[in-house]
Amino acid sequence: MRRQSTPIRLTLANELGNDIDGAWWPRTDRIGVELPELILALRARLGEITNIAVNWPPLQRPPDLNWQGWQHKQQHVMTVTGADALANVLIVPYSTNGTLALMMLRRAADLPIATAHRDTVPFQTAGSILYAARQQRATT
């Protein structure tokens, strides 16, 4: 497999088994093209990948997180099952503002966030998006 020149934008929590275990921020809207790199990256934590399930219909576009209105739309979550573990990965739409997307990557994996960033709009918005995704996962 050819290695991409840019690293995959993926985070995973140290402990898996939550409604959301991390996030993936693809570079384009054609996630199928980037899927082999995602599988390769997840294999180290999950073992050989045996199944990938998504919680959205094939033609449903992801919510636009850059504008109000995302609250009423389903967040896209991919459940990746490996031989050793399972991870629920929130898909951050490729067109998401970089500051918000990076905050979502960090918050979804429960990574440390500087105190100065905790009072920002991206921190609060990322928290709201993750809350919505967790609520949606809990009801499915």
TIVO-2410 file (N, C-alpha, C; in nm, 3 decimals):
# residues 140
REC num residu      c1      c2      c3 atome chaine
REC   1      M   0.084  -0.118   0.000     N      A
REC   1      M   0.000   0.000   0.000    CA      A
REC   1      M   0.089   0.124   0.000     C      A
REC   2      R   0.055   0.220  -0.085     N      A
REC   2      R   0.131   0.344  -0.094    CA      A
REC   2      R   0.102   0.429   0.028     C      A
REC   3      R   0.206   0.484   0.088     N      A
REC   3      R   0.190   0.569   0.205    CA      A
REC   3      R   0.156   0.711   0.162     C      A
REC   4      Q   0.058   0.772   0.230     N      A
REC   4      Q   0.020   0.908   0.200    CA      A
REC   4      Q   0.128   1.004   0.247     C      A
REC   5      S   0.140   1.118   0.176     N      A
REC   5      S   0.240   1.217   0.215    CA      A
REC   5      S   0.195   1.298   0.335     C      A
REC   6      T   0.067   1.299   0.365     N      A
REC   6      T   0.016   1.371   0.481    CA      A
REC   6      T  -0.038   1.271   0.583     C      A
REC   7      P  -0.011   1.294   0.710     N      A
REC   7      P  -0.056   1.197   0.811    CA      A
REC   7      P  -0.208   1.197   0.827     C      A
REC   8      I  -0.258   1.083   0.868     N      A
REC   8      I  -0.402   1.069   0.891    CA      A
REC   8      I  -0.439   1.151   1.015     C      A
REC   9      R  -0.554   1.214   1.011     N      A
REC   9      R  -0.599   1.297   1.123    CA      A
REC   9      R  -0.698   1.215   1.205     C      A
REC  10      L  -0.645   1.139   1.298     N      A
REC  10      L  -0.722   1.044   1.378    CA      A
REC  10      L  -0.674   1.051   1.523     C      A
REC  11      T  -0.770   1.049   1.615     N      A
REC  11      T  -0.736   1.036   1.757    CA      A
REC  11      T  -0.820   0.925   1.817     C      A
REC  12      L  -0.762   0.855   1.914     N      A
REC  12      L  -0.834   0.752   1.989    CA      A
REC  12      L  -0.803   0.769   2.137     C      A
REC  13      A  -0.903   0.746   2.219     N      A
REC  13      A  -0.885   0.750   2.364    CA      A
REC  13      A  -0.795   0.635   2.407     C      A
REC  14      N  -0.730   0.652   2.521     N      A
REC  14      N  -0.648   0.544   2.575    CA      A
REC  14      N  -0.733   0.422   2.608     C      A
REC  15      E  -0.852   0.446   2.661     N      A
REC  15      E  -0.945   0.338   2.695    CA      A
REC  15      E  -1.060   0.340   2.595     C      A
REC  16      L  -1.082   0.229   2.529     N      A
REC  16      L  -1.191   0.218   2.431    CA      A
REC  16      L  -1.314   0.159   2.498     C      A
REC  17      G  -1.428   0.168   2.431     N      A
REC  17      G  -1.551   0.110   2.483    CA      A
REC  17      G  -1.654   0.214   2.523     C      A
REC  18      N  -1.637   0.336   2.477     N      A
REC  18      N  -1.731   0.444   2.508    CA      A
REC  18      N  -1.825   0.466   2.389     C      A
REC  19      D  -1.925   0.553   2.409     N      A
REC  19      D  -2.013   0.587   2.298    CA      A
REC  19      D  -1.934   0.651   2.185     C      A
REC  20      I  -1.833   0.732   2.220     N      A
REC  20      I  -1.740   0.790   2.124    CA      A
REC  20      I  -1.599   0.766   2.178     C      A
REC  21      D  -1.515   0.700   2.099     N      A
REC  21      D  -1.379   0.667   2.142    CA      A
REC  21      D  -1.273   0.755   2.078     C      A
REC  22      G  -1.311   0.837   1.984     N      A
REC  22      G  -1.215   0.921   1.915    CA      A
REC  22      G  -1.280   0.984   1.794     C      A
REC  23      A  -1.197   1.044   1.711     N      A
REC  23      A  -1.250   1.112   1.593    CA      A
REC  23      A  -1.154   1.100   1.476     C      A
REC  24      W  -1.210   1.110   1.357     N      A
REC  24      W  -1.132   1.108   1.232    CA      A
REC  24      W  -1.176   1.226   1.149     C      A
REC  25      W  -1.079   1.302   1.101     N      A
REC  25      W  -1.106   1.420   1.018    CA      A
REC  25      W  -1.049   1.393   0.879     C      A
REC  26      P  -1.129   1.337   0.789     N      A
REC  26      P  -1.079   1.309   0.653    CA      A
REC  26      P  -1.046   1.439   0.579     C      A
REC  27      R  -0.966   1.427   0.477     N      A
REC  27      R  -0.922   1.545   0.401    CA      A
REC  27      R  -1.015   1.579   0.285     C      A
REC  28      T  -1.103   1.486   0.246     N      A
REC  28      T  -1.197   1.510   0.136    CA      A
REC  28      T  -1.333   1.453   0.174     C      A
REC  29      D  -1.432   1.478   0.090     N      A
REC  29      D  -1.564   1.421   0.115    CA      A
REC  29      D  -1.577   1.279   0.062     C      A
REC  30      R  -1.472   1.227   0.004     N      A
REC  30      R  -1.472   1.089  -0.048    CA      A
REC  30      R  -1.398   1.000   0.052     C      A
REC  31      I  -1.465   0.967   0.162     N      A
REC  31      I  -1.395   0.895   0.268    CA      A
REC  31      I  -1.353   0.755   0.225     C      A
REC  32      G  -1.419   0.700   0.125     N      A
REC  32      G  -1.379   0.568   0.076    CA      A
REC  32      G  -1.237   0.566   0.024     C      A
REC  33      V  -1.192   0.677  -0.031     N      A
REC  33      V  -1.055   0.687  -0.082    CA      A
REC  33      V  -0.955   0.682   0.034     C      A
REC  34      E  -0.992   0.741   0.148     N      A
REC  34      E  -0.903   0.747   0.263    CA      A
REC  34      E  -0.919   0.629   0.358     C      A
REC  35      L  -1.021   0.547   0.336     N      A
REC  35      L  -1.050   0.436   0.425    CA      A
REC  35      L  -0.933   0.338   0.443     C      A
REC  36      P  -0.859   0.301   0.338     N      A
REC  36      P  -0.747   0.210   0.359    CA      A
REC  36      P  -0.644   0.263   0.459     C      A
REC  37      E  -0.616   0.393   0.456     N      A
REC  37      E  -0.522   0.452   0.552    CA      A
REC  37      E  -0.579   0.449   0.693     C      A
REC  38      L  -0.710   0.472   0.705     N      A
REC  38      L  -0.774   0.466   0.836    CA      A
REC  38      L  -0.765   0.325   0.892     C      A
REC  39      I  -0.796   0.226   0.811     N      A
REC  39      I  -0.789   0.087   0.855    CA      A
REC  39      I  -0.647   0.052   0.899     C      A
REC  40      L  -0.551   0.095   0.822     N      A
REC  40      L  -0.411   0.069   0.858    CA      A
REC  40      L  -0.377   0.132   0.992     C      A
REC  41      A  -0.421   0.254   1.014     N      A
REC  41      A  -0.392   0.324   1.140    CA      A
REC  41      A  -0.462   0.257   1.258     C      A
REC  42      L  -0.584   0.211   1.239     N      A
REC  42      L  -0.661   0.150   1.348    CA      A
REC  42      L  -0.615   0.009   1.381     C      A
REC  43      R  -0.554  -0.057   1.287     N      A
REC  43      R  -0.512  -0.196   1.307    CA      A
REC  43      R  -0.419  -0.211   1.429     C      A
REC  44      A  -0.335  -0.112   1.453     N      A
REC  44      A  -0.242  -0.120   1.566    CA      A
REC  44      A  -0.315  -0.130   1.700     C      A
REC  45      R  -0.429  -0.064   1.712     N      A
REC  45      R  -0.503  -0.064   1.839    CA      A
REC  45      R  -0.612  -0.171   1.844     C      A
REC  46      L  -0.671  -0.200   1.729     N      A
REC  46      L  -0.788  -0.288   1.728    CA      A
REC  46      L  -0.759  -0.430   1.682     C      A
REC  47      G  -0.642  -0.452   1.625     N      A
REC  47      G  -0.614  -0.580   1.564    CA      A
REC  47      G  -0.667  -0.582   1.421     C      A
REC  48      E  -0.664  -0.696   1.359     N      A
REC  48      E  -0.713  -0.709   1.222    CA      A
REC  48      E  -0.859  -0.662   1.216     C      A
REC  49      I  -0.889  -0.570   1.126     N      A
REC  49      I  -1.023  -0.513   1.117    CA      A
REC  49      I  -1.117  -0.616   1.053     C      A
REC  50      T  -1.227  -0.645   1.124     N      A
REC  50      T  -1.322  -0.746   1.077    CA      A
REC  50      T  -1.455  -0.687   1.030     C      A
REC  51      N  -1.486  -0.564   1.073     N      A
REC  51      N  -1.613  -0.504   1.032    CA      A
REC  51      N  -1.608  -0.353   1.050     C      A
REC  52      I  -1.676  -0.283   0.960     N      A
REC  52      I  -1.695  -0.138   0.972    CA      A
REC  52      I  -1.843  -0.112   0.949     C      A
REC  53      A  -1.906  -0.046   1.046     N      A
REC  53      A  -2.048  -0.011   1.036    CA      A
REC  53      A  -2.061   0.140   1.053     C      A
REC  54      V  -2.154   0.198   0.979     N      A
REC  54      V  -2.179   0.342   0.990    CA      A
REC  54      V  -2.324   0.364   1.031     C      A
REC  55      N  -2.351   0.480   1.090     N      A
REC  55      N  -2.486   0.508   1.139    CA      A
REC  55      N  -2.563   0.604   1.049     C      A
REC  56      W  -2.524   0.612   0.922     N      A
REC  56      W  -2.594   0.702   0.829    CA      A
REC  56      W  -2.621   0.630   0.698     C      A
REC  57      P  -2.730   0.671   0.629     N      A
REC  57      P  -2.759   0.612   0.498    CA      A
REC  57      P  -2.657   0.658   0.394     C      A
REC  58      P  -2.639   0.582   0.287     N      A
REC  58      P  -2.535   0.611   0.188    CA      A
REC  58      P  -2.539   0.751   0.128     C      A
REC  59      L  -2.655   0.808   0.108     N      A
REC  59      L  -2.663   0.938   0.041    CA      A
REC  59      L  -2.673   1.055   0.138     C      A
REC  60      Q  -2.669   1.029   0.267     N      A
REC  60      Q  -2.680   1.139   0.365    CA      A
REC  60      Q  -2.546   1.209   0.381     C      A
REC  61      R  -2.547   1.339   0.358     N      A
REC  61      R  -2.426   1.419   0.376    CA      A
REC  61      R  -2.405   1.445   0.524     C      A
REC  62      P  -2.281   1.462   0.566     N      A
REC  62      P  -2.257   1.492   0.708    CA      A
REC  62      P  -2.306   1.632   0.741     C      A
REC  63      P  -2.333   1.658   0.868     N      A
REC  63      P  -2.378   1.792   0.906    CA      A
REC  63      P  -2.267   1.894   0.884     C      A
REC  64      D  -2.305   2.015   0.848     N      A
REC  64      D  -2.208   2.124   0.833    CA      A
REC  64      D  -2.189   2.186   0.971     C      A
REC  65      L  -2.076   2.160   1.032     N      A
REC  65      L  -2.052   2.204   1.169    CA      A
REC  65      L  -2.008   2.350   1.177     C      A
REC  66      N  -1.987   2.413   1.064     N      A
REC  66      N  -1.942   2.552   1.062    CA      A
REC  66      N  -2.056   2.651   1.084     C      A
REC  67      W  -2.180   2.605   1.078     N      A
REC  67      W  -2.297   2.693   1.089    CA      A
REC  67      W  -2.398   2.634   1.185     C      A
REC  68      Q  -2.485   2.719   1.235     N      A
REC  68      Q  -2.593   2.672   1.321    CA      A
REC  68      Q  -2.681   2.576   1.241     C      A
REC  69      G  -2.746   2.486   1.309     N      A
REC  69      G  -2.835   2.391   1.244    CA      A
REC  69      G  -2.785   2.249   1.254     C      A
REC  70      W  -2.658   2.230   1.288     N      A
REC  70      W  -2.604   2.094   1.300    CA      A
REC  70      W  -2.670   2.020   1.415     C      A
REC  71      Q  -2.723   2.095   1.512     N      A
REC  71      Q  -2.781   2.033   1.631    CA      A
REC  71      Q  -2.896   1.939   1.598     C      A
REC  72      H  -2.962   1.963   1.487     N      A
REC  72      H  -3.079   1.883   1.451    CA      A
REC  72      H  -3.046   1.774   1.348     C      A
REC  73      K  -2.918   1.752   1.325     N      A
REC  73      K  -2.877   1.652   1.226    CA      A
REC  73      K  -2.797   1.541   1.295     C      A
REC  74      Q  -2.803   1.426   1.235     N      A
REC  74      Q  -2.731   1.311   1.290    CA      A
REC  74      Q  -2.581   1.327   1.270     C      A
REC  75      Q  -2.506   1.308   1.377     N      A
REC  75      Q  -2.361   1.307   1.368    CA      A
REC  75      Q  -2.318   1.172   1.311     C      A
REC  76      H  -2.219   1.173   1.226     N      A
REC  76      H  -2.174   1.049   1.162    CA      A
REC  76      H  -2.071   0.979   1.250     C      A
REC  77      V  -2.102   0.855   1.285     N      A
REC  77      V  -2.014   0.773   1.368    CA      A
REC  77      V  -1.990   0.641   1.296     C      A
REC  78      M  -1.863   0.602   1.293     N      A
REC  78      M  -1.822   0.477   1.231    CA      A
REC  78      M  -1.778   0.383   1.343     C      A
REC  79      T  -1.838   0.265   1.348     N      A
REC  79      T  -1.798   0.164   1.446    CA      A
REC  79      T  -1.706   0.066   1.375     C      A
REC  80      V  -1.582   0.062   1.422     N      A
REC  80      V  -1.480  -0.023   1.360    CA      A
REC  80      V  -1.450  -0.136   1.458     C      A
REC  81      T  -1.472  -0.258   1.412     N      A
REC  81      T  -1.449  -0.376   1.494    CA      A
REC  81      T  -1.323  -0.446   1.447     C      A
REC  82      G  -1.236  -0.472   1.543     N      A
REC  82      G  -1.114  -0.546   1.513    CA      A
REC  82      G  -1.113  -0.676   1.590     C      A
REC  83      A  -1.013  -0.758   1.565     N      A
REC  83      A  -1.001  -0.886   1.633    CA      A
REC  83      A  -0.980  -0.869   1.783     C      A
REC  84      D  -0.922  -0.754   1.824     N      A
REC  84      D  -0.889  -0.732   1.965    CA      A
REC  84      D  -0.975  -0.628   2.036     C      A
REC  85      A  -1.038  -0.539   1.963     N      A
REC  85      A  -1.114  -0.430   2.025    CA      A
REC  85      A  -1.208  -0.367   1.923     C      A
REC  86      L  -1.291  -0.277   1.974     N      A
REC  86      L  -1.389  -0.205   1.892    CA      A
REC  86      L  -1.375  -0.056   1.925     C      A
REC  87      A  -1.394   0.030   1.824     N      A
REC  87      A  -1.388   0.175   1.846    CA      A
REC  87      A  -1.502   0.244   1.773     C      A
REC  88      N  -1.566   0.337   1.842     N      A
REC  88      N  -1.668   0.423   1.783    CA      A
REC  88      N  -1.601   0.556   1.751     C      A
REC  89      V  -1.589   0.584   1.622     N      A
REC  89      V  -1.512   0.700   1.576    CA      A
REC  89      V  -1.607   0.803   1.516     C      A
REC  90      L  -1.608   0.923   1.574     N      A
REC  90      L  -1.687   1.034   1.522    CA      A
REC  90      L  -1.619   1.086   1.396     C      A
REC  91      I  -1.696   1.102   1.289     N      A
REC  91      I  -1.641   1.156   1.165    CA      A
REC  91      I  -1.657   1.308   1.167     C      A
REC  92      V  -1.545   1.378   1.163     N      A
REC  92      V  -1.547   1.524   1.155    CA      A
REC  92      V  -1.551   1.558   1.006     C      A
REC  93      P  -1.657   1.623   0.959     N      A
REC  93      P  -1.665   1.653   0.815    CA      A
REC  93      P  -1.541   1.726   0.766     C      A
REC  94      Y  -1.495   1.689   0.648     N      A
REC  94      Y  -1.369   1.742   0.594    CA      A
REC  94      Y  -1.368   1.894   0.584     C      A
REC  95      S  -1.484   1.955   0.565     N      A
REC  95      S  -1.491   2.101   0.546    CA      A
REC  95      S  -1.501   2.179   0.677     C      A
REC  96      T  -1.492   2.110   0.790     N      A
REC  96      T  -1.503   2.176   0.919    CA      A
REC  96      T  -1.385   2.270   0.941     C      A
REC  97      N  -1.415   2.387   0.998     N      A
REC  97      N  -1.311   2.484   1.034    CA      A
REC  97      N  -1.200   2.414   1.112     C      A
REC  98      G  -1.076   2.444   1.077     N      A
REC  98      G  -0.961   2.375   1.136    CA      A
REC  98      G  -0.954   2.383   1.287     C      A
REC  99      T  -0.983   2.499   1.344     N      A
REC  99      T  -0.976   2.514   1.489    CA      A
REC  99      T  -1.080   2.426   1.558     C      A
REC 100      L  -1.201   2.425   1.504     N      A
REC 100      L  -1.307   2.340   1.561    CA      A
REC 100      L  -1.273   2.193   1.541     C      A
REC 101      A  -1.227   2.157   1.423     N      A
REC 101      A  -1.194   2.016   1.395    CA      A
REC 101      A  -1.085   1.965   1.488     C      A
REC 102      L  -0.982   2.043   1.509     N      A
REC 102      L  -0.874   2.001   1.599    CA      A
REC 102      L  -0.925   1.986   1.742     C      A
REC 103      M  -1.012   2.076   1.784     N      A
REC 103      M  -1.070   2.066   1.918    CA      A
REC 103      M  -1.156   1.940   1.929     C      A
REC 104      M  -1.230   1.907   1.823     N      A
REC 104      M  -1.311   1.785   1.824    CA      A
REC 104      M  -1.223   1.661   1.832     C      A
REC 105      L  -1.113   1.660   1.758     N      A
REC 105      L  -1.021   1.547   1.764    CA      A
REC 105      L  -0.971   1.527   1.907     C      A
REC 106      R  -0.933   1.635   1.972     N      A
REC 106      R  -0.880   1.626   2.108    CA      A
REC 106      R  -0.989   1.585   2.209     C      A
REC 107      R  -1.104   1.648   2.200     N      A
REC 107      R  -1.209   1.620   2.297    CA      A
REC 107      R  -1.266   1.479   2.280     C      A
REC 108      A  -1.279   1.433   2.156     N      A
REC 108      A  -1.335   1.300   2.132    CA      A
REC 108      A  -1.248   1.190   2.192     C      A
REC 109      A  -1.118   1.213   2.195     N      A
REC 109      A  -1.025   1.114   2.249    CA      A
REC 109      A  -0.987   1.145   2.393     C      A
REC 110      D  -1.050   1.245   2.452     N      A
REC 110      D  -1.023   1.286   2.589    CA      A
REC 110      D  -0.875   1.320   2.609     C      A
REC 111      L  -0.820   1.392   2.512     N      A
REC 111      L  -0.681   1.437   2.522    CA      A
REC 111      L  -0.674   1.568   2.599     C      A
REC 112      P  -0.559   1.599   2.659     N      A
REC 112      P  -0.547   1.724   2.736    CA      A
REC 112      P  -0.570   1.847   2.649     C      A
REC 113      I  -0.632   1.947   2.711     N      A
REC 113      I  -0.657   2.075   2.643    CA      A
REC 113      I  -0.611   2.185   2.737     C      A
REC 114      A  -0.533   2.277   2.685     N      A
REC 114      A  -0.480   2.387   2.765    CA      A
REC 114      A  -0.594   2.467   2.829     C      A
REC 115      T  -0.572   2.510   2.950     N      A
REC 115      T  -0.672   2.587   3.023    CA      A
REC 115      T  -0.718   2.709   2.945     C      A
REC 116      A  -0.627   2.776   2.877     N      A
REC 116      A  -0.660   2.896   2.800    CA      A
REC 116      A  -0.760   2.868   2.689     C      A
REC 117      H  -0.766   2.744   2.641     N      A
REC 117      H  -0.857   2.709   2.531    CA      A
REC 117      H  -0.995   2.665   2.579     C      A
REC 118      R  -1.010   2.648   2.709     N      A
REC 118      R  -1.136   2.595   2.762    CA      A
REC 118      R  -1.250   2.697   2.763     C      A
REC 119      D  -1.219   2.823   2.748     N      A
REC 119      D  -1.323   2.926   2.744    CA      A
REC 119      D  -1.352   2.973   2.603     C      A
REC 120      T  -1.309   2.898   2.504     N      A
REC 120      T  -1.326   2.940   2.365    CA      A
REC 120      T  -1.452   2.880   2.303     C      A
REC 121      V  -1.498   2.944   2.198     N      A
REC 121      V  -1.615   2.894   2.125    CA      A
REC 121      V  -1.587   2.755   2.066     C      A
REC 122      P  -1.471   2.730   2.003     N      A
REC 122      P  -1.446   2.595   1.950    CA      A
REC 122      P  -1.451   2.487   2.058     C      A
REC 123      F  -1.400   2.515   2.177     N      A
REC 123      F  -1.405   2.417   2.286    CA      A
REC 123      F  -1.550   2.385   2.321     C      A
REC 124      Q  -1.630   2.490   2.338     N      A
REC 124      Q  -1.770   2.471   2.375    CA      A
REC 124      Q  -1.850   2.403   2.263     C      A
REC 125      T  -1.825   2.444   2.139     N      A
REC 125      T  -1.896   2.383   2.026    CA      A
REC 125      T  -1.859   2.236   2.011     C      A
REC 126      A  -1.730   2.205   2.023     N      A
REC 126      A  -1.686   2.065   2.015    CA      A
REC 126      A  -1.754   1.982   2.124     C      A
REC 127      G  -1.765   2.038   2.243     N      A
REC 127      G  -1.832   1.967   2.352    CA      A
REC 127      G  -1.978   1.941   2.320     C      A
REC 128      S  -2.045   2.040   2.262     N      A
REC 128      S  -2.186   2.024   2.225    CA      A
REC 128      S  -2.204   1.918   2.117     C      A
REC 129      I  -2.114   1.917   2.019     N      A
REC 129      I  -2.122   1.818   1.911    CA      A
REC 129      I  -2.099   1.678   1.966     C      A
REC 130      L  -2.000   1.664   2.053     N      A
REC 130      L  -1.973   1.533   2.113    CA      A
REC 130      L  -2.089   1.488   2.201     C      A
REC 131      Y  -2.147   1.579   2.274     N      A
REC 131      Y  -2.263   1.545   2.356    CA      A
REC 131      Y  -2.376   1.492   2.268     C      A
REC 132      A  -2.403   1.563   2.158     N      A
REC 132      A  -2.508   1.521   2.065    CA      A
REC 132      A  -2.477   1.383   2.007     C      A
REC 133      A  -2.352   1.360   1.968     N      A
REC 133      A  -2.313   1.230   1.912    CA      A
REC 133      A  -2.329   1.119   2.015     C      A
REC 134      R  -2.290   1.147   2.138     N      A
REC 134      R  -2.303   1.046   2.245    CA      A
REC 134      R  -2.450   1.015   2.272     C      A
REC 135      Q  -2.533   1.118   2.274     N      A
REC 135      Q  -2.676   1.098   2.296    CA      A
REC 135      Q  -2.737   1.015   2.183     C      A
REC 136      Q  -2.697   1.044   2.060     N      A
REC 136      Q  -2.747   0.968   1.946    CA      A
REC 136      Q  -2.702   0.823   1.954     C      A
REC 137      R  -2.579   0.799   1.996     N      A
REC 137      R  -2.528   0.662   2.008    CA      A
REC 137      R  -2.603   0.586   2.117     C      A
REC 138      A  -2.635   0.654   2.225     N      A
REC 138      A  -2.702   0.589   2.338    CA      A
REC 138      A  -2.844   0.547   2.304     C      A
REC 139      T  -2.905   0.613   2.206     N      A
REC 139      T  -3.043   0.581   2.171    CA      A
REC 139      T  -3.054   0.486   2.052     C      A
REC 140      T  -2.940   0.442   1.998     N      A
REC 140      T  -2.946   0.349   1.884    CA      A
REC 140      T  -2.916   0.208   1.926     C      A
***
